[in-house]
Amino acid sequence: MLAGLKPERLFLGRHKFYHFRLWYRDALSRYVRDTLLDSRALARPYVSRARVEQVVNGHLHGRANHTIEIHKLLTLELVHRCFLDAQPAHRIESPARLTALAG
């Protein structure tokens, strides 16, 4: 009965305490730009360079809301950097090798 009045507009989004759309556009814009428009990120085989640039620039300039896409792109890029690009912080040496190095 009230569907035509669209009452959801009164409370839609008010249940959230975080607003990534605005954060990505304002406070985190440099981070988003530096991370997603980095040459390494744009060279990933699973993304389209042109589309990533379009998504990031459109969102940061306020022309579109690409919050979900930016979430996904950031997740992919950070996972790739942490697990695929990262060099091991340390190597576990075998006890025999440690003994040989010490002796």
Backbone hydrogen bonds, N-H to C=O, Kabsch-Sander energy under -0.5 kcal/mol:
donor,donor_aa,acceptor,acceptor_aa,energy
5,L,2,L,-1.5
6,K,2,L,-0.8
6,K,3,A,-0.9
9,R,6,K,-1.6
10,L,7,P,-1.8
11,F,7,P,-0.5
11,F,8,E,-0.8
12,L,8,E,-2.2
14,R,11,F,-2.0
16,K,13,G,-0.9
22,L,19,H,-0.6
23,W,19,H,-2.3
24,Y,20,F,-3.4
25,R,21,R,-1.4
26,D,22,L,-2.6
28,L,23,W,-3.7
29,S,26,D,-1.2
32,V,28,L,-2.8
33,R,29,S,-2.6
34,D,30,R,-3.1
35,T,31,Y,-2.4
36,L,32,V,-2.7
37,L,33,R,-2.1
42,L,38,D,-2.4
43,A,39,S,-0.9
44,R,41,A,-1.2
47,V,44,R,-1.2
49,R,47,V,-0.7
52,V,48,S,-2.7
53,E,49,R,-2.5
54,Q,50,A,-2.2
55,V,51,R,-2.7
56,V,52,V,-2.8
57,N,53,E,-2.5
58,G,54,Q,-2.3
59,H,55,V,-2.2
60,L,56,V,-2.8
61,H,57,N,-1.9
62,G,59,H,-1.4
63,R,58,G,-2.2
64,A,58,G,-1.4
66,H,64,A,-0.7
70,I,66,H,-2.7
71,H,67,T,-2.7
72,K,68,I,-2.3
73,L,69,E,-2.8
74,L,70,I,-2.9
75,T,71,H,-2.3
76,L,72,K,-2.7
77,E,73,L,-2.6
78,L,74,L,-2.8
79,V,75,T,-2.5
80,H,76,L,-2.5
81,R,77,E,-2.5
82,C,78,L,-2.5
83,F,79,V,-2.7
84,L,79,V,-0.5
84,L,80,H,-2.0
85,D,80,H,-2.3
86,A,81,R,-0.8
93,E,91,R,-0.7
98,L,94,S,-2.3
99,T,95,P,-2.2
100,A,96,A,-2.2
101,L,97,R,-2.5
102,A,98,L,-2.3
103,G,99,T,-1.9
